[in-house]
């Protein structure tokens, strides 16, 4: 499968490396071709890795991952060209974090979410919220003493969620579907639980598991 990734930060590069490790071809996009971090990633990752602009990555991908900072997400999607997303599965990893007061807090919540906004910005794509409740170090092949952690996902299209669920299972996750994209309203605050605990411990070696009996 061909994967386009928007964003050259830690999340984009970690997922890009993971997709290549699992046999996929990956193109990471940035605002301008030749981004230094993206080129370094490409050189370290091998022949299945490539780079380009946001539009290049979106056109390349059968599946597209949005891994931008929240403040730059709308502009990144505009630069990528909404026509390049038509009919495709889009994995939204973005948490709408506001750092204006120092410590992160959510810029959206209760009545809206980043996941819903991404779907509105890309009305012809099939957006699935995933990977937002874990740090980038454990996004691919997570290893925890209690067994595989759970990834909660949300999206309106059943086929897209099946595609993303398959990717997550290949990456070593159990998958829990919370329903439509509006459930991003609850997944994004869930990410804040992960973030606050990481701040307290000064490390991010934790994940969520839903226990049943």
Rosetta blueprint (number, residue, H / E / L):
1 X L
2 X E
3 X E
4 X E
5 X E
6 X E
7 X L
8 X L
9 X L
10 X H
11 X H
12 X H
13 X H
14 X H
15 X H
16 X H
17 X H
18 X H
19 X H
20 X H
21 X H
22 X L
23 X L
24 X L
25 X E
26 X E
27 X E
28 X E
29 X E
30 X E
31 X L
32 X L
33 X L
34 X L
35 X L
36 X H
37 X H
38 X H
39 X H
40 X H
41 X H
42 X H
43 X H
44 X H
45 X H
46 X L
47 X L
48 X L
49 X E
50 X E
51 X E
52 X E
53 X E
54 X H
55 X H
56 X H
57 X H
58 X H
59 X H
60 X H
61 X L
62 X L
63 X E
64 X E
65 X E
66 X E
67 X L
68 X L
69 X L
70 X H
71 X H
72 X H
73 X H
74 X H
75 X H
76 X H
77 X H
78 X H
79 X H
80 X H
81 X L
82 X H
83 X H
84 X H
85 X H
86 X L
87 X L
88 X L
89 X E
90 X E
91 X E
92 X E
93 X L
94 X L
95 X L
96 X L
97 X E
98 X E
99 X L
100 X L
101 X L
102 X L
103 X L
104 X L
105 X E
106 X E
107 X L
108 X L
109 X L
110 X L
111 X L
112 X L
113 X L
114 X H
115 X H
116 X H
117 X H
118 X H
119 X H
120 X H
121 X H
122 X L
123 X L
124 X L
125 X L
126 X E
127 X E
128 X E
129 X E
130 X L
131 X L
132 X L
133 X L
134 X L
135 X L
136 X H
137 X H
138 X H
139 X L
140 X L
141 X L
142 X L
143 X L
144 X L
145 X L
146 X L
147 X L
148 X L
149 X L
150 X E
151 X E
152 X E
153 X E
154 X E
155 X E
156 X L
157 X L
158 X H
159 X H
160 X H
161 X H
162 X H
163 X H
164 X H
165 X H
166 X H
167 X H
168 X H
169 X H
170 X H
171 X L
172 X L
173 X L
174 X E
175 X E
176 X E
177 X E
178 X L
179 X L
180 X L
181 X H
182 X H
183 X H
184 X H
185 X H
186 X H
187 X H
188 X H
189 X H
190 X H
191 X H
192 X H
193 X H
194 X H
195 X H
196 X H
197 X H
198 X H
199 X H
200 X H
201 X H
202 X L
203 X L
204 X L
205 X L
206 X L
207 X L
208 X L
209 X L
210 X L
211 X L
212 X L
213 X L
